[in-house]
Amino acid sequence: MPSTVLTPTVRDQITRLGSADIMVGIPSFKNAATIGYVVRAAHAGLVQYFPDLKPVLVNSDAGSPDGTQRVVIETEPPDYVERILLVRPTNRLDRVTLTYPEIDGVGGKGAALRTIFEIAAALNVQALVVVDSDLRSIVPEWIELLAGPILKGGYDFVTPLYARYKYDGTITNTVTYPLTRALYGHRIRQPIGGDFGVSGDLVRHYLELDDWTEDISKFGIDVWMTTSALTGGFAVCQTRLGAKIHDPKDPGSDLGPMFRQVVGTILRLAAAHPDAWLDIRGSHDVPVYGFERIIDPPPLEVNSIRLLSEFHGGSLTVAETWRRTLAKENVDMVLELAAEAGKAAEKANRSLGVGGEGGSGASSPTTIEMAEALGAFHFPDDLWARCIYDLVIATRRGDVDTGTLVAALVPIYFGRVGSFIIENRNVTTADAEERVERQAREFELLKPYLVKRWSEAEAAKPGGAS
């Protein structure tokens, strides 16, 4: 990691501020429509719950052309929040907005957070809260829920617990949650949540690490933070934030780059820290802060036909990488499933009249109509877990670039997500959550498969154990 990314102008601002007790960081890019609401909620939370602490709000922006940074500074006069809450804080809120510098020519969420970390460390804050700039569900209480465990309970890393619709958070549900849980033994439900709290000690730990990569400068940052907190022995808890309403994304059309950056990071970290997970068996609950909220998150439409078509397409373009990456019995099963997915998608397109075939095509089919048309396609939990574990081994082996490995996994991920949507089309979000838990338990049960393959790979190295 570079020694510093702060420009002289930013360092001058820090000098003028001197120090702070609590900080809210907001990374952003073209969020003028939503960031004002986030700033108001953060300001109100700081006033209402921490009126005696010296606060600062930092917006780390990617150079938005839509006036995002102007909105941060101009959103409501400072006395607005005090009139609403009838609380007058001891200290006024300082707001800082800046265009963050890229790291080694790479920008993204991680680079934005790197700047926020450096400012938090320079101000010697006790607690840093980071929230997304596109939130529509943040309330002032979120600031207390994310900072309270640090300031009151001695925790170092606070991850969110969201109420999410059953099709939202597919990277979390299929990879980061089950793999983090199985590897490190902590049931952290949202390891890449986006909204979190960090102690001053953990911020400084992050800045001391030397494993920064291009993916971490982008969307790999969240799972890097979670994994680094666990492998560093820091105290971790979760906090209930209710529903997360933001800009949702269809996993078949929007999440490919994010998947590659997140999964590439978690694989590299697993390969780099075997001592942190080889001897761990099972998992344990992580403490939870805040009251449980009964709420129905907004639905999300997903094109499951496209997901299965992409899975089948992968079998025609990257099958050779699958063969170099996956164990033979696993790649055989994946190829068989991909062929089945292609037939199911073709049949569903015909029956729904998609692409001008069959019906009138006057309107696009709904998520449930597509899932019904795809029939009984099923991607087994155990096969998915073994595929992910095979990638851990392939990353450790290093004969195929990790970026290539993860890019080749994307079609298989689409097949797995498509299967999840089909299987859960007629169940509640609560019932679908139990199936996520079932998959996570399968990862734990199959961890001996990973350990055995890892040990065999180690023994095969020159000079390795016999």
C-alpha positions in Angstrom: 0.0 0.0 0.0 1.4 3.5 -0.8 2.7 5.5 2.2 0.1 8.3 1.6 -2.4 9.4 -1.0 -3.3 12.7 0.7 -2.6 15.8 -1.4 -1.0 18.9 0.2 -4.4 20.7 0.1 -6.1 17.8 2.0 -3.3 17.8 4.6 -3.8 21.5 5.1 -7.5 20.9 5.8 -6.6 18.2 8.3 -4.2 20.5 10.0 -7.0 23.1 10.4 -9.3 20.5 11.8 -6.7 19.3 14.3 -8.5 16.2 15.6 -12.0 14.6 15.9 -13.7 12.0 18.0 -16.0 10.5 15.4 -16.1 10.6 11.6 -18.6 9.7 9.0 -17.1 8.9 5.6 -19.2 8.8 2.4 -17.5 7.6 -0.9 -19.4 8.8 -3.9 -19.7 9.1 -7.7 -22.5 10.9 -9.4 -24.9 10.7 -6.4 -26.2 14.2 -6.4 -29.8 12.9 -6.3 -29.3 10.9 -3.1 -26.3 12.1 -1.2 -28.1 15.1 0.4 -30.4 12.8 2.2 -27.5 10.7 3.4 -25.7 13.8 4.7 -28.8 15.0 6.6 -29.3 11.6 8.2 -25.6 11.3 9.2 -25.6 14.8 10.6 -28.8 14.1 12.6 -27.3 10.9 13.9 -24.2 12.6 15.1 -26.2 15.4 16.8 -28.7 13.1 18.4 -26.5 10.2 19.6 -23.1 11.8 20.1 -23.7 15.5 21.0 -20.6 15.7 23.2 -18.1 14.3 20.6 -16.3 16.3 18.0 -17.5 15.2 14.6 -16.4 15.5 11.0 -18.0 14.3 7.8 -15.8 13.5 4.8 -17.0 13.0 1.3 -14.5 11.2 -0.9 -15.7 11.7 -4.4 -14.5 10.3 -7.8 -14.8 13.7 -9.6 -18.6 13.6 -10.1 -19.8 15.9 -12.9 -23.3 16.2 -11.5 -22.5 18.5 -8.5 -22.3 15.7 -5.9 -19.7 17.6 -3.9 -21.6 20.8 -4.0 -24.7 19.1 -2.5 -22.6 17.7 0.4 -21.5 21.3 1.4 -24.8 23.0 0.7 -27.3 20.5 2.2 -29.3 22.4 4.8 -27.8 24.9 7.2 -26.2 23.5 10.4 -29.1 24.6 12.7 -31.6 22.7 10.6 -30.9 19.4 12.4 -30.8 21.0 15.8 -34.3 22.5 15.3 -35.7 19.1 14.3 -34.0 17.2 17.1 -34.1 19.9 19.8 -30.5 19.0 20.7 -27.6 21.4 20.6 -24.3 19.6 20.2 -21.2 20.7 22.0 -19.2 20.8 18.7 -20.3 21.9 15.3 -20.0 19.4 12.4 -17.1 20.1 10.0 -17.7 18.9 6.4 -14.9 18.1 4.0 -15.4 17.1 0.4 -12.6 16.2 -1.9 -11.8 14.4 -5.1 -9.8 11.4 -4.0 -6.5 10.6 -5.8 -6.2 7.3 -7.6 -3.9 4.6 -6.3 -1.3 3.6 -8.8 -3.6 4.9 -11.5 -6.6 3.0 -10.3 -9.7 4.6 -8.9 -12.8 3.1 -7.3 -14.5 2.5 -4.0 -11.3 1.2 -2.4 -9.3 4.2 -3.4 -12.1 6.4 -2.0 -11.9 4.6 1.3 -8.2 4.7 1.4 -8.4 8.5 1.5 -11.1 8.3 4.2 -8.9 5.9 6.3 -5.9 8.3 6.0 -8.0 11.3 7.1 -9.5 9.3 10.0 -6.0 8.2 11.2 -4.6 11.8 10.9 -7.5 13.1 12.9 -7.0 10.3 15.5 -10.8 9.5 15.5 -12.1 6.9 18.0 -14.7 5.6 15.5 -15.2 5.9 11.8 -18.6 5.2 10.2 -18.8 4.7 6.4 -22.1 4.7 4.6 -23.0 4.5 0.9 -24.0 7.6 -1.0 -27.0 6.0 -2.8 -28.9 5.0 0.3 -32.6 5.7 0.4 -33.2 3.9 3.8 -30.6 5.4 6.1 -31.9 7.0 9.2 -30.1 8.9 12.0 -30.0 5.8 14.2 -27.7 4.1 11.7 -24.8 6.3 13.0 -25.4 5.1 16.5 -25.8 1.5 15.4 -22.5 1.5 13.6 -20.5 3.6 16.0 -22.1 2.6 19.3 -20.5 -0.9 19.5 -17.1 0.7 19.0 -17.5 3.6 21.5 -19.5 1.7 24.1 -18.6 -2.0 23.6 -15.0 -2.0 22.6 -15.5 -3.6 19.2 -13.3 -2.8 16.3 -15.3 -3.7 13.2 -19.1 -3.4 12.9 -20.7 -5.1 9.9 -24.3 -4.5 8.8 -27.2 -6.9 9.1 -29.8 -5.9 6.4 -33.2 -7.1 5.6 -32.7 -7.7 1.9 -35.1 -9.1 -0.8 -34.5 -12.7 -1.5 -32.8 -12.0 -4.9 -30.7 -9.1 -3.7 -27.0 -9.5 -2.6 -26.2 -12.5 -4.8 -22.4 -12.2 -4.5 -22.8 -12.1 -0.7 -25.3 -15.0 -0.6 -23.3 -17.3 -2.9 -19.7 -16.6 -2.2 -18.6 -14.1 0.4 -20.9 -15.2 3.2 -20.5 -19.0 3.0 -16.8 -18.8 2.1 -15.9 -16.3 4.9 -17.9 -18.4 7.4 -16.3 -21.7 6.4 -12.8 -20.4 6.2 -12.6 -18.2 9.3 -15.4 -19.6 11.5 -17.3 -16.3 11.9 -20.9 -16.1 10.8 -20.7 -12.6 9.4 -23.8 -12.4 7.2 -22.8 -9.3 5.2 -19.0 -9.4 4.7 -19.3 -6.9 1.9 -22.1 -4.8 3.3 -21.0 -1.3 2.2 -22.0 0.4 5.5 -19.8 -0.3 8.5 -18.0 1.0 11.5 -14.2 0.8 12.2 -12.3 1.7 15.3 -9.3 4.0 15.2 -7.0 1.0 16.0 -8.3 -1.0 13.1 -8.0 2.0 10.7 -4.3 2.2 11.6 -4.0 -1.6 11.1 -5.5 -1.2 7.6 -3.0 1.5 6.7 -0.1 -0.7 7.8 -0.9 -3.6 5.6 1.1 -4.1 2.4 -1.3 -6.4 0.4 -3.1 -3.6 -1.5 -4.1 -4.7 -5.1 -5.9 -3.2 -8.0 -9.1 -5.0 -7.1 -8.9 -3.6 -3.5 -8.8 -0.2 -5.0 -12.2 -1.0 -6.5 -15.0 -3.3 -5.1 -12.6 -5.8 -3.4 -12.2 -3.3 -0.5 -15.1 -4.6 1.6 -14.1 -8.2 1.8 -10.5 -7.1 2.3 -11.6 -5.1 5.3 -13.6 -8.0 6.8 -10.9 -10.6 6.2 -8.1 -8.3 7.5 -10.1 -7.6 10.6 -10.6 -11.4 11.2 -7.0 -12.4 10.4 -5.7 -9.5 12.5 -7.6 -10.8 15.6 -9.9 -7.7 16.0 -13.2 -7.8 17.8 -16.1 -8.0 15.3 -19.8 -7.6 15.7 -22.9 -7.1 13.5 -25.6 -4.4 13.8 -29.2 -4.5 12.7 -29.9 -1.7 10.2 -33.3 -2.9 8.8 -33.8 -2.7 5.1 -31.2 -1.4 2.7 -32.9 0.5 0.0 -30.4 1.7 -2.6 -29.8 1.3 -6.4 -30.4 -2.5 -6.8 -28.7 -4.4 -9.6 -29.7 -7.4 -11.7 -27.0 -10.0 -11.2 -27.2 -11.0 -14.9 -26.5 -7.5 -16.3 -24.7 -5.4 -13.7 -22.6 -7.4 -11.3 -19.9 -9.0 -13.5 -17.1 -6.6 -12.8 -18.0 -6.4 -9.1 -18.0 -10.2 -8.9 -14.5 -10.4 -10.4 -13.1 -7.8 -8.0 -14.7 -9.2 -4.9 -14.1 -12.9 -5.6 -10.5 -12.2 -6.9 -9.8 -10.5 -3.6 -11.3 -13.2 -1.3 -9.4 -15.9 -3.2 -6.0 -14.1 -3.0 -6.5 -13.5 0.7 -7.4 -17.2 1.4 -4.3 -18.3 -0.5 -2.2 -15.8 1.4 -3.5 -16.6 4.9 -3.8 -20.4 5.2 -2.6 -20.3 8.8 -5.8 -18.3 9.6 -8.2 -21.0 8.3 -6.7 -24.4 7.9 -7.3 -25.6 11.5 -10.7 -24.0 11.9 -13.7 -26.4 11.9 -17.3 -25.3 12.0 -18.4 -21.7 12.8 -19.8 -19.6 15.6 -22.3 -16.7 15.8 -21.0 -13.2 15.9 -22.5 -10.8 18.5 -25.4 -8.7 17.1 -26.3 -5.1 18.2 -29.6 -3.4 17.9 -33.3 -4.4 17.8 -34.6 -6.9 15.3 -36.8 -5.1 12.7 -39.7 -6.7 10.9 -39.8 -5.2 7.5 -40.3 -6.3 3.9 -37.5 -5.1 1.6 -38.5 -4.0 -1.9 -38.6 -6.6 -4.6 -36.0 -7.0 -7.3 -36.6 -8.2 -10.9 -34.0 -10.6 -12.2 -33.7 -12.1 -15.7 -33.1 -15.8 -14.9 -33.2 -16.8 -18.6 -30.3 -14.5 -19.3 -28.4 -16.1 -16.3 -28.8 -19.6 -17.6 -28.0 -18.5 -21.2 -24.7 -16.9 -19.9 -23.9 -20.1 -18.0 -24.4 -22.2 -21.2 -22.4 -19.6 -23.2 -19.5 -20.0 -20.8 -19.3 -23.7 -21.5 -18.6 -22.8 -25.2 -15.9 -20.1 -24.5 -14.1 -20.8 -21.2 -14.5 -24.6 -20.8 -10.7 -25.0 -21.2 -10.1 -22.8 -18.2 -12.7 -24.7 -16.2 -10.8 -27.9 -17.0 -7.5 -26.4 -15.8 -9.2 -25.0 -12.7 -11.8 -27.5 -11.4 -11.3 -31.1 -10.3 -12.3 -33.5 -13.2 -15.5 -34.8 -11.5 -16.6 -31.2 -10.8 -15.9 -29.9 -14.3 -17.8 -32.9 -15.8 -20.8 -32.0 -13.7 -20.6 -28.3 -14.5 -20.5 -29.0 -18.3 -23.5 -31.3 -18.0 -25.4 -28.6 -16.1 -24.4 -25.9 -18.6 -25.8 -28.0 -21.5 -29.0 -28.5 -19.5 -29.2 -24.7 -18.8 -28.8 -23.9 -22.4 -31.7 -26.2 -23.3 -33.9 -24.8 -20.5 -33.2 -21.2 -21.6 -34.0 -21.9 -25.2 -37.2 -23.7 -24.3 -38.2 -20.8 -21.9 -37.6 -18.2 -24.6 -39.8 -20.1 -27.0 -42.6 -20.5 -24.5 -42.6 -16.9 -23.5 -42.1 -15.5 -26.9 -38.9 -13.7 -26.0 -37.0 -12.4 -29.0 -40.0 -12.5 -31.3 -40.6 -16.2 -31.2 -44.0 -17.6 -30.2 -46.1 -14.9 -28.5 -46.7 -11.3 -29.3 -43.7 -10.1 -27.3 -45.8 -7.0 -26.2 -44.3 -7.0 -22.7 -41.3 -8.5 -21.0 -41.9 -11.5 -18.9 -41.7 -11.1 -15.1 -39.1 -12.7 -12.9 -41.6 -15.4 -11.7 -42.8 -16.1 -15.3 -39.2 -16.7 -16.4 -38.4 -18.8 -13.4 -41.6 -20.9 -14.0 -40.7 -21.4 -17.7 -37.2 -22.7 -16.8 -38.7 -25.6 -14.9 -36.7 -27.8 -12.6 -33.2 -26.6 -13.4 -31.1 -27.1 -10.2 -27.4 -26.4 -9.4 -26.5 -28.4 -6.3 -25.1 -26.7 -3.2 -22.3 -29.2 -2.8 -21.1 -28.8 -6.4 -21.0 -25.0 -6.0 -19.0 -25.3 -2.8 -16.5 -27.6 -4.4 -16.1 -25.3 -7.4 -15.3 -22.4 -5.1 -12.8 -24.5 -3.1 -11.2 -25.6 -6.4 -10.6 -21.9 -7.2 -8.9 -21.4 -3.8 -6.5 -24.3 -4.7 -6.0 -22.9 -8.2 -5.2 -19.5 -6.8 -2.6 -21.0 -4.5 -1.1 -23.0 -7.3 -0.7 -19.9 -9.4 -0.4 -21.5 -12.8 -3.4 -19.5 -14.1 -3.8 -15.8 -13.4 -6.4 -15.2 -10.7 -8.2 -12.7 -12.8 -8.6 -15.3 -15.6 -9.8 -17.8 -13.0 -12.5 -15.5 -11.7 -13.6 -14.3 -15.1 -14.1 -18.0 -16.0 -16.2 -18.5 -12.9 -18.6 -15.8 -13.7 -20.8 -18.0 -16.0 -20.9 -20.7 -13.4 -21.9 -18.1 -10.8 -24.7 -17.0 -13.2 -25.9 -20.6 -13.3 -25.8 -20.9 -9.5 -27.8 -17.7 -9.1 -30.3 -18.7 -11.8 -30.9 -21.9 -9.9 -31.4 -20.0 -6.7 -34.0 -17.8 -8.3 -35.9 -20.7 -9.9 -35.9 -22.7 -6.6 -37.1 -19.8 -4.5 -39.6 -18.2 -6.9 -42.6 -19.2 -4.8 -41.2 -18.9 -1.3 -40.9 -15.9 1.1 -37.7 -14.0 1.6 -37.4 -15.6 5.1 -37.7 -19.1 3.5 -35.1 -18.2 0.9 -32.8 -17.1 3.7 -32.9 -20.5 5.2 -31.7 -21.9 1.9 -28.8 -19.5 2.0 -28.0 -20.9 5.4 -28.3 -24.4 4.1 -25.7 -23.6 1.4 -23.4 -22.0 4.1 -23.6 -25.2 6.1 -22.7 -27.2 3.0 -19.5 -25.1 2.7 -18.6 -26.0 6.3 -19.3 -29.7 5.8 -17.1 -29.7 2.7 -14.2 -27.8 4.2 -12.3 -31.1 4.6 -12.3 -31.3 0.8 -10.5 -28.0 0.7 -8.0 -28.9 3.4 -7.2 -32.2 1.8 -6.6 -30.6 -1.6 -4.6 -27.8 -0.1 -2.4 -30.4 1.8 -1.9 -32.4 -1.3 -0.9 -29.3 -3.3 1.6 -28.3 -0.5 3.1 -31.8 -0.5 3.5 -31.7 -4.2 5.7 -28.6 -4.1 9.4 -29.1 -4.3 10.6 -29.8 -0.8 7.1 -30.2 0.4 6.0 -32.7 3.1 5.6 -36.3 1.9 
